[in-house]
Amino acid sequence: MKRFISFLFVLSLLSTYIQAQKCMGVNVKSGMGFEMTNYNAKDKPTGKILYTIKEVTNDNGATVMKMELQSFDAKDKPQMTNSYQCRCKGNELMIDMTAMMASQENPMLKDAQMTFTSNDLIYSDIYTVGSTLKDASLNGQGTMGGGMNISYGMTLKSRKVVGQESLTVPAGTFNVYKVTSDMTISNKTVINLSFDFQTVSYRVPEVLWDIKTETYRKDKLMGYSLLTKLF
């Protein structure tokens, strides 16, 4: 009987620990997630991406979240499913940069066999207008049809917190910080292709995910995403 009571006590502590997993002060657990809806420059919906926490573990004091990404087209038809990882330690959220690549359509990589190395995208729960954030990058090497070698690169540089404002999206109204960055995407096969973009992320400390994102090329809006659901 005593052993049974002790077992229940340990089980209770374990359950409490699992429920108490936090990321920058936010309670996180399996099944939580968010939905981003994508729009073109003319405000027409082009699809959505559903992000779900599949597992939460602790690794040497860091909270590790295994994420699943599911994309849908404008008719809500499933397109692809990918996975990536986020880590939280102290006041920092570290996002595997494969999440950035997985959320974008890249026909050249559709049938390629790739291995990626990530210099994680880092956010903090403390934002100061005028401050700069660390660069992030993703590099991939692999092969595609016929054994052709292919290299892929994505970099985010000059990341700055440039302002603060109130922003209303389908998921609610938030007091957001505006974070800008310069993004370069490159593909190398027989020829080298490189494209430069400007990106904007709207963030709040109490929400782990983007509230809104915008992508520009040569200062022209190409598209944007809105947080449409938190669950």
N, C-alpha and C positions, 0 to 999 in steps of 0.2 A: 504493500500500500504506500509506504514511504517513497519507494522508488517511482511508483506511478505518479505521486504528487510532485516529486522532483522533476520527472519528465515533463509534466504539464507546466511547471514553472519555467524550465528551460525553453519549452516550446513557446510560452508566452513572451519571454524575453526576445526570442528570435523573431517572432511575429512583430513585436514592437520595433525591433531594429530594422526589419525589412520595410515597415511602413514609414520609418523615419528617414529613409534615404533622401538626401537633399542635394540640390544643385544651385549654388548661389542663393541659398535661403528658400528655394522653391521645393516643395515636396514632390518627388517624382516616383512613379511606379509603373510597372508593366501595364499596357493598355491605354496609357495616356497618349495624347498626340495633338496634331493640329492639321488644318487644311489650308493650302494656299491656292487661290484661283488666279490663273494667268489671263492677261488681257493684251491685245495689240495696241498700237499707238492711237487707234480710233475707238478705243474703249470697248471693243468686241471681245467677249470671252473666247479664249482659244484652248482651254483645258484646265485641269487642276492637278495638284499633287497632294497626296495624303501621306503624312508622316506619322508613324506609330512607334512608340517605345515597346520593344519586344521583350527586353530583359534589363534589369538593373542590378549591378553587382558592385562590390567594393574592392578596390585594388590598391593596397598600400595607402589607404586614406583618401583615395580618389573615387568619386562616384562615376561608374562607367555605364553608359546607356547604349545598348545595341538597338539601332534604329532600322525600320523598314520604310522604304520610299515606294509608293505606288503612283504611277502617273496615268491620267485619263485624258482623252481627247475632248473636243468641244461637245461631242455627243455622248459623253460620259462612258465611252468604251475604253476598257483597260488597255494600256499600251505596254508598260514594262514594270518590273519590280526589281528594286536594288536594295542593298543594305550598306550601312556605314556605321561609324561609331563616334560617340561624343564622350568627353571626359570632363569632369568638374573637380577642381581642387582649389580650396581657398575661395577667392572671389573671381576665379577665371573659368570660363567655359571654352573648351578646346574642341573644335569641330573638324572631323576628318574631311579634307578637301575633296575626297571622292564624292561627297554629297553635292558639291557644286557642279561637278561634271555630270553626275547621274541625273540631275534635275534639268539638264539641257539636252536638246536633240543634236546628235552629231552622227550623221549618216556614215562618215568615214570609219567610225569605231564600232558600228553596229555588229559586224561579223569578225572583228579583230580579237585576238587573244592577247590580253594586256596584263602587265604587272605595274602597279602604281606605288609611288612613294609620296607621302604627304607631309608638308610643313604646315601644321594645322592653322586653321582660322580661329583666332582667339578674340573673345569678347569678355568684358568685365561687368560687374554689377555696379560699378562707379563710372559715370560719364561726366566729363568736363568739356564744355564748349571750348574749342581751340586746341585740344589735346590730340596727339597722334597715336595710332595703334600699330601693332606689329604687322609686317608683311606676311603674306601666306602664299603657298605655292603647291602645285601638284605636277609631278613628272611621271610619264608612263613610257614603257618600252614594250614592244610586242611584234606580232606578225599578223598579216591578213591573208586573204585568199591568194594561193600560189606561192606562199612562203615569203611574200614581200615584207621587209622590215618597216615598222612605223614607229614614230616617236610623237608623243603628245605632251604639251606643256600648258599650264595655266598659272598665271601669277596675279596677285592682288597687291598693289603697291600704293604708296602715298595715301594711306588710310587716315582720314581725319574726322573728328567730330566737329561739324561746322555750324550746328544750330540746334535749337530746341523749339518745339511747337506742339499744339494740340492737333491730333489727327483722328478722324473718324473713319473706320472701316467696317465691313459687315460684322466682325467679331466684337465691336465695341468702340469706345472713344478712349484714347490713350494720350498721355503727355510724353511725346517721343523725342529722342535725340536723332539727329540726321547725321549719318556716317557716309562719307564719300570715299571712293577709291578708284584707281586706274587698273583696269584688267586687260591682260594680254593673253590671247589663246593662240597656240601654234600647233600645226601638224606638219610632220616631215615624212614623206615617202620618197618618191622620185624627185619631187619638187618641195620647196619649203613654202608653207602658207602661214601668214601671221595676221591677226586681227586685233585692233585696239578698241576698247570700250571704256565707258565711264559708268560706274555703278553707284547706286545710292541705297542704303539700308536704313530703315527707320526702326529704332530699338528702344525698349524700356527695360529697366533693371529687373522688374518683377515678373517679366515674361521672357522665357528662354528663347523664343523664336522671333523671327522678323515679323513686324507689323505690316510693313510694306517694303517692296523692293522696286527699283527702277533701273532700266538699262538704256544707255545712250551710246550712239556711235557718231562721232564728229558733232557732238552737242545736239543731236537729233534723237528724240525719244523713239526707241524701238519697241518697247513693251514694258509692262509692269505686272506685279503680283500683289494681291491683297490677302491678308489673313481673314478667312471667311468663317473659320470654326476652330474652337478650342474644346478638347474633350479629355 
